[in-house]
Amino acid sequence: MANFTYQARDTSGKPKGGDIEAEDQQAAASMLMDRGLMVISIRASVGRKGGRKRRQGKVKSQDLVVFTRQLATMMDAGLPLVQTLTALEEQTESPVFKPVLRDVTTKVEQGHSFSEALSGHPKVFTKLYVSMVEAGETGGLLAEILDRLASYLESTARLKKKVKSAMSYPVIVCFIALSIALFLIVKVIPIFAGIYKDFGAQLPTPTQILIDISDVIRAYFVLAIGAVGGVIFGFLKFKQTKRGMAIWDRAKLRMPVFGKLVHKIAISRFSRTFAALLRSGVPILETLRIVGQSAGNTVVERAVEKTAASIERGDNLAVALGQHPIFPPMLVRMVSAGEQTGKVDVMLEKISDFYDEEIEATLSGLTSLIEPLLIVFLGVVVGSIVICMFLPIFKLNQIVQF
């Protein structure tokens, strides 16, 4: 396969240009004509690694959500898949997503199925995404499945946005408080220390401790920054390992305040993903495998793997889920009711909606609680430093030697 750069006009005479991947120049021209374009010029692209351009960056989740929703809408309106993909490729503004869509369109034009074309970009289209599309192609319900997939992605993106919004405020306030404290310790306290040194008397213990801390930090500032950076880098690297990820995920679930929130988010994601795949017609064992991989928590992933093994041995879904404490009793009971009525996907969807509401209420409560706590934290940190600096002035008659 080679890349070609082309200039063409559409049926309305509007100029079009871009890149296309094909076996040769003639095949590229044929593909463009199949799109309804009149080719003006076409030539091989010259670039690094045999004309292939390096794709850098990451496709934003919002771009994927918009693409899926528009694809579902246009497919439901009866537009052919290739024409729909071409239109979406031309209108996308993401420099990272555009070549991905171009490659997917080219592969579909060459005779590959849509799911096969998507599977060539696993960093953009997850296994869940590809499996749902494949189920839609097999059942002849691609437009309907894409609509469900778009709704699922929108719900997931909305939940992520709420969590990030709630967590960003305390992080920013803590960063500001620590920055102010560091500035006072490094820049302001040495000035007061020089003034108090002329007093020639023993300073109050809190003031002396603060001055000593300031001296140590200023003497080893670069070393301290390097040490902190090294600890953070080491932690991030350890968290990327299988063992580190397992330890970190268990620790998140045991956190005093945030543990319940993390648990609710994991259960909501599990339920919604499970419901979306079941409703799309994906076999249950394949569904469990995909759900485990996309759970976002290794504790849930391992529980799902054991659940799949139990189902293979002959247990029903509710019994298999009930063997693991990570799944709440309410989820197990509703899944059991769903199995009896043949509506497991409906029950899982309701569970996900319930936990989404719980998460929103928890985030609202945490936000209301965190705001005064952060104000107190900021006041204590900065106020303590200021009091320690001015404490000798309050006891001026005791420390000044005449």
C-alpha positions in Angstrom: 0.0 0.0 0.0 1.2 3.5 -0.8 0.0 7.0 0.0 -1.1 9.4 -2.8 -1.9 13.1 -2.7 -4.8 14.2 -4.9 -6.6 17.2 -6.2 -10.2 16.8 -7.4 -13.7 18.4 -7.7 -17.0 17.1 -6.4 -20.3 17.0 -8.4 -20.9 20.6 -7.5 -17.5 21.7 -8.8 -16.1 22.4 -5.3 -12.4 21.6 -5.1 -11.3 18.7 -2.9 -7.9 17.7 -1.8 -6.2 15.2 0.5 -4.4 11.9 0.9 -5.5 8.4 0.0 -4.0 5.0 0.5 -4.1 2.5 -2.4 -2.2 -0.2 -4.2 -1.2 2.0 -7.0 -2.1 5.3 -8.7 -4.8 3.7 -10.9 -6.4 2.1 -7.9 -6.4 5.4 -6.1 -8.0 7.2 -9.0 -10.7 4.5 -9.2 -11.4 4.9 -5.5 -11.8 8.6 -5.8 -14.1 8.3 -8.8 -16.2 5.8 -6.7 -16.6 8.6 -4.2 -18.1 10.8 -7.0 -15.0 13.0 -7.4 -13.4 14.1 -10.7 -9.7 13.7 -10.4 -7.5 16.6 -11.5 -4.1 15.4 -10.3 -2.8 12.5 -8.2 0.8 11.7 -7.2 2.6 9.6 -4.7 3.2 11.2 -1.3 6.9 11.7 -0.3 7.5 11.4 3.4 9.2 9.5 6.1 9.2 5.7 6.1 8.1 5.1 2.6 5.6 7.9 2.4 3.8 7.1 5.6 3.2 9.9 7.9 3.8 9.5 11.6 0.6 9.8 13.5 1.1 11.4 16.9 -1.1 12.4 19.7 -4.3 10.9 21.0 -7.9 11.1 19.6 -10.0 13.0 22.1 -13.0 11.2 23.6 -15.3 14.0 22.6 -14.2 13.6 18.9 -15.0 9.9 19.1 -18.4 10.6 20.7 -19.4 13.2 18.0 -18.2 10.9 15.2 -20.2 8.0 16.5 -23.4 10.0 17.0 -23.1 11.6 13.5 -22.3 8.2 12.0 -25.4 6.6 13.6 -27.6 9.5 12.5 -26.4 9.4 8.9 -26.6 5.6 8.7 -30.2 5.7 10.1 -31.0 8.2 7.3 -30.0 5.6 4.8 -26.7 7.0 3.5 -24.2 4.4 2.3 -21.3 3.7 4.7 -18.5 4.8 2.5 -20.2 8.1 1.7 -20.9 8.6 5.4 -17.3 7.9 6.3 -16.0 10.2 3.6 -18.2 13.1 4.7 -17.2 12.6 8.4 -13.5 12.5 7.4 -13.7 15.7 5.4 -15.5 17.6 8.2 -13.4 16.5 11.2 -11.0 19.2 12.4 -8.8 16.8 14.4 -5.4 16.4 12.8 -5.0 13.1 14.7 -8.5 11.6 13.9 -8.6 12.6 10.2 -5.9 10.1 9.0 -7.5 7.4 11.1 -10.9 8.0 9.4 -9.2 8.2 6.0 -7.6 4.8 6.6 -10.9 3.2 7.8 -12.7 4.6 4.7 -10.0 3.2 2.4 -10.2 -0.2 3.9 -14.0 -0.3 3.6 -13.7 0.7 0.0 -11.3 -2.1 -0.6 -13.8 -4.7 0.7 -13.0 -5.0 4.3 -15.9 -5.0 6.8 -16.4 -1.9 8.9 -15.4 -3.8 12.1 -12.2 -5.1 10.5 -11.3 -1.6 9.4 -11.9 -0.2 12.9 -9.9 -3.0 14.5 -6.8 -1.7 12.8 -6.8 1.3 15.2 -7.1 -0.3 18.7 -5.9 2.9 20.4 -8.9 4.8 19.0 -11.6 2.1 18.7 -11.6 -0.1 21.7 -12.5 -3.8 21.7 -15.9 -2.9 23.0 -16.5 -0.5 20.1 -15.4 -3.0 17.5 -17.4 -5.9 19.0 -20.6 -3.9 19.0 -20.1 -2.8 15.4 -19.3 -6.4 14.5 -22.5 -7.5 16.2 -24.5 -4.8 14.3 -23.0 -6.0 11.0 -23.8 -9.6 11.7 -27.4 -8.9 12.7 -28.0 -6.3 10.0 -28.7 -3.6 12.7 -25.6 -1.5 12.3 -27.5 1.9 12.5 -29.3 0.8 15.6 -26.2 -0.5 17.3 -24.3 2.6 16.4 -27.1 4.7 18.1 -26.7 2.6 21.2 -23.0 2.9 21.1 -23.2 6.7 20.8 -25.5 6.8 23.8 -23.1 4.6 25.8 -20.1 6.8 24.9 -22.1 10.0 25.7 -23.0 8.6 29.1 -19.5 7.5 29.8 -18.0 10.9 28.7 -20.6 12.8 30.8 -19.6 10.7 33.9 -15.9 11.3 33.4 -16.5 15.1 33.0 -18.5 15.2 36.3 -15.7 13.4 38.2 -12.9 15.5 36.7 -14.8 18.7 37.4 -15.4 17.8 41.0 -11.8 16.7 41.6 -10.1 19.6 39.8 -11.2 22.2 42.4 -9.5 20.7 45.4 -6.4 19.9 43.4 -6.1 23.5 42.3 -6.6 24.9 45.8 -4.1 22.5 47.3 -1.5 23.5 44.6 -2.1 27.2 45.3 -1.8 26.7 49.1 1.5 24.7 48.7 2.9 27.3 46.3 2.2 30.2 48.6 3.7 28.3 51.5 6.8 27.4 49.5 7.2 31.1 48.4 6.9 32.3 52.0 9.4 29.7 53.2 12.0 30.3 50.5 11.7 34.1 50.0 10.0 35.8 52.9 11.2 33.9 56.0 14.9 34.5 55.3 14.3 38.3 55.5 12.7 38.0 58.9 15.4 35.6 60.0 18.0 38.2 59.2 16.1 40.8 61.2 15.6 38.5 64.2 19.3 37.5 64.1 20.3 41.1 65.1 18.2 40.7 68.3 20.8 38.4 69.8 18.3 36.4 71.8 16.7 33.0 71.6 13.6 33.0 69.3 10.3 31.3 70.1 10.4 27.5 69.3 7.8 27.7 66.4 9.7 30.5 64.8 13.1 28.8 65.1 11.7 25.6 63.7 10.3 27.5 60.7 13.6 29.2 60.1 15.5 25.9 60.3 13.0 24.4 57.7 13.6 27.4 55.5 17.3 27.0 55.7 17.2 23.3 54.8 14.8 23.8 51.9 16.9 26.6 50.5 20.1 24.7 50.9 18.8 21.5 49.2 16.1 23.0 47.0 17.2 21.5 43.7 17.9 18.1 45.5 14.4 18.3 47.1 12.7 19.0 43.7 14.6 16.1 42.1 13.7 13.8 45.0 10.0 14.7 44.7 10.1 14.3 41.0 11.8 11.0 41.3 9.2 9.7 43.8 6.4 10.8 41.5 8.0 9.3 38.5 8.8 6.0 40.3 5.2 5.8 41.6 3.8 6.4 38.1 6.1 3.8 36.6 5.2 1.3 39.4 1.5 1.9 38.8 1.9 1.0 35.2 3.1 -2.5 36.1 0.6 -5.3 36.6 1.4 -5.7 40.4 1.5 -1.9 40.9 -1.9 -1.4 39.2 -3.5 -4.1 41.3 -2.1 -2.6 44.6 -3.2 0.9 43.5 -6.7 -0.2 42.5 -7.2 -2.0 45.8 -6.0 1.1 47.7 -8.4 3.3 45.9 -11.3 1.1 46.9 -10.2 1.3 50.6 -9.9 5.1 50.7 -11.9 6.6 53.6 -14.0 9.0 51.6 -13.3 8.4 48.0 -13.3 4.6 48.1 -17.1 4.4 47.9 -17.1 6.8 45.0 -14.5 4.7 43.1 -16.6 1.6 43.8 -19.7 3.2 42.4 -18.0 4.4 39.3 -16.6 0.9 38.6 -20.0 -0.7 39.1 -21.7 1.9 36.9 -19.2 1.3 34.1 -19.4 -2.5 34.5 -23.3 -2.4 34.3 -23.5 0.0 31.4 -20.9 -1.8 29.3 -22.4 -5.2 30.1 -25.9 -3.9 29.1 -24.7 -2.3 25.9 -22.9 -5.5 24.7 -25.7 -7.9 25.7 -28.3 -5.7 23.9 -26.1 -5.7 20.8 -26.2 -9.5 20.7 -22.6 -10.2 21.7 -22.2 -13.7 23.3 -22.1 -13.6 27.1 -18.6 -15.0 27.5 -17.2 -12.6 25.0 -19.2 -9.8 26.7 -17.6 -10.7 30.1 -14.1 -10.7 28.5 -14.6 -7.3 27.0 -16.3 -5.9 30.2 -13.4 -7.1 32.3 -10.8 -5.4 30.0 -12.8 -2.1 30.0 -13.7 -2.1 33.8 -11.0 0.4 34.7 -10.2 -1.5 37.9 -8.2 -4.7 38.3 -10.3 -5.8 41.3 -13.4 -5.8 39.1 -11.5 -7.3 36.2 -10.4 -10.3 38.2 -13.9 -10.7 39.6 -15.3 -10.7 36.0 -12.8 -13.2 34.9 -13.8 -15.6 37.7 -17.4 -14.9 36.9 -16.8 -16.0 33.3 -15.1 -19.2 34.5 -18.1 -20.0 36.8 -20.5 -19.5 33.9 -18.5 -21.9 31.7 -18.8 -24.5 34.5 -22.6 -24.1 34.4 -23.5 -21.4 36.9 -26.0 -18.8 36.0 -25.0 -15.1 35.9 -26.5 -14.0 39.3 -24.9 -16.9 41.2 -21.5 -16.3 39.6 -21.6 -12.6 40.4 -22.8 -13.2 44.0 -19.5 -15.1 44.7 -17.6 -11.8 44.6 -18.0 -9.0 47.3 -17.1 -6.3 44.8 -20.6 -6.7 43.2 -23.3 -5.2 45.5 -26.2 -7.4 46.6 -28.6 -5.1 44.8 -26.9 -5.7 41.5 -27.0 -9.5 42.1 -30.7 -9.5 42.9 -31.6 -7.4 39.9 -29.5 -9.5 37.6 -31.3 -12.6 39.1 -34.7 -10.9 38.4 -33.5 -10.1 34.9 -32.5 -13.7 34.2 -36.0 -14.9 35.3 -37.8 -12.4 33.0 -35.2 -12.5 30.1 -34.4 -8.8 30.5 -30.9 -8.8 32.0 -29.8 -5.9 29.8 -32.7 -3.8 31.0 -31.9 -4.5 34.6 -28.2 -3.7 34.1 -29.1 -0.4 32.4 -31.3 0.5 35.4 -28.5 -0.4 37.8 -26.1 1.9 35.8 -28.6 4.8 35.8 -29.1 4.3 39.6 -25.4 4.4 40.3 -24.9 7.4 38.0 -27.4 9.3 40.2 -25.6 8.1 43.3 -22.3 9.2 41.9 -23.7 12.7 41.1 -25.2 13.0 44.6 -21.9 11.8 46.1 -19.9 14.3 44.1 -22.3 17.1 45.0 -21.9 16.2 48.7 -18.1 16.0 48.4 -17.9 19.3 46.7 -20.0 21.0 49.4 -17.9 19.4 52.1 -14.5 20.0 50.4 -15.0 23.7 49.9 -15.0 24.7 53.6 -12.3 22.1 54.4 -10.1 23.6 51.7 -10.6 27.1 53.0 -9.6 25.8 56.5 -6.6 24.0 55.0 -5.5 27.1 53.2 -6.0 29.3 56.3 -4.1 26.8 58.5 -1.1 26.5 56.2 -0.6 30.1 55.4 -1.9 31.4 58.8 0.5 29.2 60.7 3.5 30.4 58.7 2.5 34.1 59.2 1.9 33.6 62.9 5.3 31.9 63.4 7.0 34.8 61.5 5.4 37.5 63.6 5.5 35.6 67.0 8.8 37.3 68.0 7.3 40.7 67.4 4.5 39.8 69.9 7.2 38.9 72.4 9.5 41.7 71.5 10.2 42.8 75.1 11.3 39.3 76.0 13.8 38.6 73.2 15.4 42.0 72.5 18.7 42.5 74.4 19.5 46.0 75.3 
